Amino acid sequence: MKIIDKIVEIVLRLLPFLRKKSTAELAEFSELVRSQYGFLIEQLDKALKDYFGLSDRVKALHAEVIALREQLSAALPACCHNQACEHRQL
């Protein structure tokens, strides 16, 4: 926000030849730009929070999938239907 404020301040100082009406329009426009900038920053912040939240959830799900895969690998030999299978556990 400070950068935009400084830019607007510089523009207003460099253009003293503008009429009051034009200066008021420029001030109104700069206020609109500030509000839009603030809105965009809020949206970006929200998107980043959502992204990192989902990233954490994906990591947790990935860890769960790995754990389930290990459990499945350990349980598969007990499920072998072939009587002669050397991996079959009774």
VOGU-3710 file (C-alpha; in Angstrom, 3 decimals, decimal comma):
1> mkiidkivei> 0,000/0,000/0,000  2,815/2,404/0,838  4,271/2,074/-2,653  0,987/3,062/-4,283  0,588/5,964/-1,851  4,066/7,214/-2,735  3,404/6,869/-6,467  0,153/8,821/-6,157  1,896/11,479/-4,070  4,652/11,850/-6,671
11> vlrllpflrk> 2,148/12,066/-9,518  0,187/14,735/-7,682  3,351/16,744/-7,037  4,614/16,434/-10,609  1,359/17,526/-12,172  0,465/20,818/-10,471  -0,937/22,186/-13,724  -4,007/19,989/-13,445  -7,228/21,719/-12,605  -8,913/20,984/-9,295
21> kstaelaefs> -11,484/18,862/-11,049  -8,776/16,773/-12,705  -6,913/16,500/-9,421  -10,107/15,335/-7,722  -10,650/12,783/-10,484  -7,062/11,596/-10,121  -7,478/11,321/-6,350  -10,713/9,374/-6,843  -9,009/7,087/-9,334  -6,042/6,561/-7,016
31> elvrsqygfl> -8,421/5,676/-4,185  -10,091/3,159/-6,480  -6,683/1,701/-7,341  -5,807/1,465/-3,635  -9,042/-0,328/-2,823  -8,583/-2,733/-5,736  -4,999/-3,363/-4,675  -6,162/-4,113/-1,136  -8,836/-6,457/-2,452  -6,328/-8,290/-4,656
41> ieqldkalkd> -3,889/-8,668/-1,764  -6,669/-10,136/0,383  -7,594/-12,577/-2,390  -3,960/-13,566/-2,874  -3,568/-14,100/0,865  -6,691/-16,270/0,906  -5,484/-18,277/-2,102  -2,088/-18,853/-0,485  -3,677/-19,982/2,783  -5,956/-22,363/0,874
51> yfglsdrvka> -3,017/-23,673/-1,174  -0,833/-24,359/1,846  -3,771/-25,888/3,712  -4,420/-28,241/0,821  -0,727/-28,998/0,554  -0,666/-30,084/4,192  -3,747/-32,234/3,651  -2,193/-33,848/0,572  0,962/-34,644/2,575  -1,143/-36,242/5,309
61> lhaevialre> -3,127/-38,280/2,766  0,086/-39,351/1,052  1,497/-40,565/4,378  -1,743/-42,456/5,013  -1,605/-44,099/1,574  1,972/-45,224/2,216  0,976/-46,683/5,605  -1,996/-48,491/4,051  0,191/-49,830/1,250  2,615/-51,233/3,843
71> qlsaalpacc> -0,283/-52,855/5,726  -1,586/-54,319/2,489  1,838/-55,690/1,584  2,065/-57,323/5,004  -1,458/-58,773/4,760  -1,321/-60,095/1,175  0,680/-63,261/1,916  -1,979/-64,360/4,405  -4,610/-64,062/1,672  -2,931/-66,370/-0,829
81> hnqacehrql> -5,417/-68,984/-2,054  -2,805/-71,296/-3,530  -2,103/-74,105/-1,077  1,447/-74,559/-2,431  2,383/-70,864/-2,180  5,570/-70,434/-0,174  4,408/-66,990/1,078  1,130/-68,245/2,491  0,755/-67,845/6,212  -1,611/-69,967/8,213
//
